Amino acid sequence: MHAPAHDATATSGAAGSHLVDTRDPLGLAADAPLLQAWLRFSAAAAEGRVTPFTIPGHKQRTNLVGDVVRADVPLFGGLDTMRQAEGVLAAAEARAAGLWGADWCRFSVGGSTHGNQSLALAVGRPGAPIVVSRTLHRSLLLGIVLAGLQPVWVRPRVDPTSGLPTSVPPDDVAHALHAHPDACGVFLGDPSYVGTYGDVAAHAAVAHAAGVPLLVDAAWAPHFGFHPELPPHPLAAGADAMVISAHKALPAANQAAVVLARTTRGGGLLDPDRLERGFEATHTTSPSGTILASIDAARALLERDGEALHGRLLESVAAARDEIRAVNGLDVLHAPFGDGTVVDPAKLVVLLAGTGAYGRLVEADLAAAGMPVEMADRDVVVAMLSVADDAHTVGRFVDVLVESVERHRGTPRDAVPSAARAVEGRPVVAPREAYFAPHETVPATAAVGRVCAELVAPYPPGIPVLAPGERVTAEALEALRLAQQDGCRIAYAADPTLDTLQVVR
């Protein structure tokens, strides 16, 4: 972690101490050095007191492309000098490390994708096995390719009623580590895309007993640990590192993420120098000061008002769940599942199978009402809620949802797991080997039995059905085509129509 150059609340900003901006209606900037610098620079630019001769090329002027660039302030030459002499980023990261109980912290403008890949680069060496949940986001699989790691897949159980994942059993991880004593770590995703959350403390104990770190993609859990009814965040539960997306459940700008770790300096198992190199390896050298400042602002808000704001959110979600479950055939994802899995109480995952309503039609009605949702498939609608919501917004969502379900009600059916959760991967060669191997493009039907050279995933949620190094099966191809017919976008494939696939030559 970078040591703060001085007390960041007293910084004068890159443009000079005379550029003072006192606008701070929420009272957060006094404890948010990046936010304070952003307010100061933005005020100076608005008043014409800044004429930058640095990137970005819009030079804080809106006369060429309009307001789309108005809030775009760089870190270097904007919030701080080109040499980071003011230390505002380091000071902000130090505050976040303290809040989450880490001794290493970096802010990312590349989302959890960048965070996951930086941890993959930091934890092992080419050829080293790593125990990984197969249903993690595609970013980690590509991180494994970048780092040259050899994945040892474990899978979460699937709830037979909803068709949704619960969690990876700690015993499965223990068996994988026993079979691969040279593994360099364990990398899991908790909570899942639908808010299911396993026993992270048990996983940490299993990993540490084998002498390896537990890394957690907690992209969907930046709010965990900040209300008594919320689960603890992974670091508090014993994990060695976690990635959180500040833009998912906190009021931060898109692409905002935080990577936090306990290192060998703080009694952990991760090398701080490797973490730093892994982070910088795929990080932009021109980070957006606006995104970074939004992370700092969200952190300050969470530290000051997190419990009260999440208390209000949890009340709204609980009321919504009760109202939804009162509708004949309609349900929400909820625990217990019998395997220790819990469900994020701030998450709203609506189960439609019992009503016969079709998720894509419900999604269309919600979008037409100005309420696009995070995800919808045949049986499920996932609504992303945050502290920006209140009883009014959540109540209106429920009203439109129920009206749509009644409009499209049909014959009740059994839920069917999505392609990403229903298909078992068949690894043949290491992902990195397949990724860089000579490949050829063949008709999809001719690809069955061949080794896949590309990553193919229905999106959202971006969980690969086919990955580099896995054998293409008729089952996987059929699952992808069913997802496509259901209106799902097939992402990352060279041919998103699925007429052809790329396979190892």
N, C-alpha and C positions, 0 to 999 in steps of 0.2 A: 504494500500500500504506500502511496506517495505521502511523504510527511508534509503537512501544511506549511507553507512558507511563513505564515503569520496568521493572526486572527482574521479570518476571511470576512467577518462582519464589518471590518473597518477598511476593506479594500476600496481603492479609488477607481478601479476599472481601467481597461486598456487605453481608453481615450483620454485619460488624465483626470486629476482630482477635481478640476473645475466643471466636469460634466456630471452634475449631481441631479438625480431623478428621485423625487420624493414620492412618486406614485406607488402606493402599496395598499390598495383598498382592503386586502385580506389580512394584512399585518404579518405576512409570512417572510418577507425578504430579510428581516433582521436576523433570522436564523437560516437563511438560504443564500449562500454567497453567489451561486450561479444565477439565481433569480434576481438578486440585487444588481449584479452586473448587467444582466439582460435589460432590466428596467432602465438602468442608467444610460446604456448605449442607445436603446430604442428612443428614449426621450431626446437625446442629443441628435440622432439622425432625423427625427421628425421635425426638429427645430432648425435643421440645416447646419448644425455645428460640426458635422462629421463629413469629410470628403475622403473616403478610403481609397488607397492605391494598393489594395489587396483583393484577393478573391473573396466572395463571389462576384461575378462580372456585372451583376445588376447594380452594384455600388450603392445599395439602399435607395435607389431611385425607382419610382413606379411609372415613369413617363413612357417606358418602352413596352412592357408587357403587363402593366397594371398591378392591381393589389395582390396578385398571387405571390409576389415576393416580399410583401411589406413586412412580414414578421420573421423573415429569414435572416438571422444574425449568426455569423460564424463564431466558433470558439476562438480561433487564432486571429488576432487583429480586430476582434469584436468584444467578446467577454473578457479577454485577456490579451496580453501582448503576444507577439509571435513566439517569444521565448517562454511564455507562461510565467512571467516574472511575478505576477500577482498571486498565483497559487490558488485561484478560485476553484478549479476543478478538483485539485487535491483536497482542499478543505471540505468541499461538498461530499466527496467520496468518503472522507474520514467520518463525517457525520452519519452517513448511511451505514458504514461499517459498525459504528457504535450502536445504532438503532437495532440492527439485526444480529448483533453479537458475533461479528466476524473480525478477523484481523487483516483481511485483504478484500478490497472492493474496487470494482471498476464500473463506470457507467458506459453503456453501449448505445450507439445510434443505429445498430444493425439488428435490433430485436433479439429474441432468444435464439434465433438461428445462429447469430454470431457467438452468443454466449455458449451454446452447446458445443460448437465447433472449437472454441477456444479451450474448453475443458478437455475435449478429446485430444487436442494437441498437447495438453499439459500433463496428462496422466500416465502415458505409457510410451513405448517405443515400437517401431515397425515390427510386426509379427507377434506382438504380445496379445494374448487373449484378454478380452474384457467381457464381463457378464452384462448383457444389455436386454432391456425389454424390447421385444420385437414390434410392439405397437407404439414405439416412440415416434416423434415427428421426423420427417425425412431429413431435417437438418442434422440430426445426430448420425444418421446412417452416412451422410456425406462427410461428416466430421471423421467418422471411422475410415472412410476412404482417404481423406487428407492425411490422417495420422498413420495409416497403414496398420491399424489394429485388426485383430481377428475376433469378430463377435461370437459370443456364446449366448445364443438366444434363450430367453425365458419369456413366458407369456402370461398375461393376467387371465384369471378365470372369467367366464362369461355368465352373466345372470340369465338363466333360461327364460324368465318371464319377460324381460325387456329386450333381450338380445344385446345388452350393453356390457362393457367390461367392468369387473369389480377391481381386483388388484392382484399383483404377483405374490404368491405365497412365499414367505421367508424360507421355508424348507426347500423350495425349488431353487432358490439362490444358493442355499447352503450346499445342495447336491451339485450344482454347477461349479461352485468353487472347489469342492472336493475332487471333482473330475478334472479340474484345470488348476492345479496348485500354483502354476506360474502366472495366473491372471493378475492383471495390474490394477483392477478396480471393478466396481459395480456401478452401473449407470441406469437409473430407473426414472420413470415419469410419474410424479405424484404431486397434485391430483391429475387425473386423466382429463381428457377434453370434456367429458360429461360430468366432472366433479367428483368421481369416486376416488377415495384416498385410502391407501393401505397403511400397514403398521411400519412406519419409517424407522421408529426406534428399534424394532426387531431386526429390520434389514441392516441398520447401522451396527448392531451387535454382531450379526452374522459376518458382515464384511470385516469388521475390526478383529474378530476372532481369527480370520484368515490373514490379517495383517495388511488389508488393502482398504483404500478409501471408498466411501459411498458418495456418489455424485447424483444429484437430483435435478431433473428438468421440472421445475416448479413454475413454469411460465404462467399457469392459470391461478397462481396462489400468492400474488404480492400482498394480499390482505390477510393471509393466515397469521395468527398470533396476535392480532390487534383487537380482539374481543374475546371474552371468556367463552362464548359459544362457538368460536371458530377453532379449528385444529391448530396446533403449534406449527410454525413453519419448519421446514426440514432441518435447518441448522440447530434449532432449539430441540429437535427430536434426535439429534446425534449425527446428522449427515456432515460430511466434510466440506461440501461445496453445493451451491444451488444457483440456478438461473431463474430469475423472475422477470416477467414482462410487466413493466410499470404501465404500459399502455393498454393492458387488458382489463384489469379490475381497479386501477387507480386512475385519477384524472391527469394523465400525462400524455404527451404527444405520441402519435403513431411512431413505431420503431424504437421506442424507449425501453431499455432493458437494463438490468443490474446483475452483475456476477459477483457472488460473495463466497468467501472460503475461510476455513480455519487452516492455517499452514503449519509447517514445522516450527515456525517462530512462536505460534500460539498453542503448541501441543498437539497439532493435527498431523496429518500424513501427507500433505501436499507441499511440494517445493514452491515457494513464492516466486523464485526466479523463472521456473518453468511456467507458472501461471501467467506471469507478466509477458513472457515471450509468446505463449499461446494466444493470449488476448491480442497482442499487437500484430500477430502474423496475418490476421484477416480483418483487422480494423481499418477503417478509412483514416487517411492522414488529414482529411478535411472535415472533421466532425461538425455537425450542426449545433451551434450554441443554443439555439432555440429548443431543440430536443433535450439537450443536456440540462438546460435550465428548468424544463418542465419536470424532469426527474427530481431535481432538487426541490422544486415547489411541492410536488406530490409527497416526497419524503417528509418535508416540514409539516405539511397538513396532516399526514398520517401520525407523526410523532405527537402533534398537539391535540388533534381532534379525532384520531382514528377510532377509538372505542365508541364515542358518541355517534359518529357518522355511520359506523357499521352496525351499531345498535338499531338505528333508524332503518337501515337497509334490511337487516334481518327480520324486523317486524313486518316490513312490506312484503318480503318474500314469503314469510310464514303465512301471512294472510292470503297471498296469491295462491299458495299451494292448497290451502284449505278450500278456497273457492273453486279451484280447478277440480279437486278430488270430489267435490260435491256434485259434479256433472256426471250423469250416467255414462259409464264406460271410459271416462277420461281419468288419467292418473299422472303422477309425477314420479320421477326417480327418487327413491328414498331407501334408507337402510332400515333394518339390518338385512344382510344377505347371508349370514351364517358363517362368514369367513373372516370376520373382524373388520371388513371394509366399512367406511363411513362415507357420507355424501356431504360435500361442501354445502352448508346451510344457506349460503348466499347464491347458490346456483339454481336455475329454474330449467329443468329438462322435462318437457311435456311428452307423455306417452299416449299415442293416438290409437293403437291397434284395437283397443276395446270399443272404440266408436265406429270403426270402419272408415273414418275420414282419412284422406290421402294427404300426407304431409306437404307435398309440393303445392297443392291447392290452398292449404291453410297459409303456407308461406307467402303465396301470391296475394292473398287477401290482406295479410299483415303489411306487406310492402306497399300495397295500394293505399293503405291507411297511413302511410308514412312511418311504418315501424318495421324496417328490415330486421331479420333475425340472423344470428350467427350461423346457424345451420338448420337445414330441414332435409329429411329423407322420407321414405314411405311411412315410417312408424314413429318418428321422433321430431320434435321441434326443440332446438336449443336456443334459449334467450339469454343473452349476456347482460347481467345487471351489475351495477357498480354504485359507489356512493354518490354518483351524479343522478341516480334515480331517487324517486320519492313515492309516497303512497299514490299520488295522482298519476304519474307516468306508469307505474306498475299496474294500477287499477284499470287504466285505459287499455293497456295491453291485454289484460285478462278479458275485458269486455269484448274486444275485437276477436280475440282467440276463440272464445266460447261461441260467439255468433257465427264465426267461420266453421267451426266444428259442426254446429247444428245444421248449417247450410249443406255441408258435404257428408253428413252422417251416412254410413252404409252398414254392411254386414260386419260384425266384429270378426277379427282374425287374430292369428298368432303373430307375434313380432318375429321378424327375421333379422339376424345379425347382419351388419353391413359387411361389404367385401373385405374391408381392412381387418375385421375381427374374425371373419369366418374362415379365412384361408390360412393354412399352415405353410410357411415358406420352406423350400427344399434347398438348403445351401449346398453348393457343390465346390466352389472355389472361393477364396477370400474376396470381399468386395473390391478392394483396391486392385487386385490382379485382374478381375473381370472388367473393371472400369477402364483400365488402361490397355487391355488386350485388343488386338485387331478385331474389328466387328464387321458384321454385314447386316443389311436390312432385308428381311424376308417377310412373306405374307404371314399374318398372325397364326393362321392354322398350321403353317409349316414350322413355326417357332416352338410348338409343343415338343418337349423333350430336349430342347436346346438350353444352353446356359444364357441367362439374360445378361445383357451388357448395359442396360439402362434402368432407371428408377421410374416406376409407374404407380401413381397413387390417385384415388378419387379425392377431390378437394371440394370443400373441407371434409375431414380435418387434416389431410396431408400425410396420412399414415400409409407407407408403401404396401401395395399388394405384391408387386414384383420388385426385387432389388438386384443390383449388380451381383453376379455370382450365384444367384438362385436358379434352379431349374424351372423353366416355364411349364406349367401344368395346364391341362384342359380345365381343371377346376378354377385356377386363378384367372384364366382368360374369360371363362363364363361369368365369374363374379364381377370382373371389370365391365363386361358388356351389359350385365344386368344393371350395374350402377349407372352406366352411360344411358341406358334406356330409361332409367328413372329420372333423368335430367341432371345427373351429377357431371361436373367437369372432370375430365381425365387430365391430370396435371403431370408436368415434367417429362412426359414421353415425347420422343421426337415426332411421333405421329399420334396426335390426340384422338384421331378417329378410330384408332385401334385396328386399322386395316393391315398395318405392318408393325413389326417389332424389331428392335436391334438386339442381335445375339452375338455371342463370341464366335468368331470364325473358326 
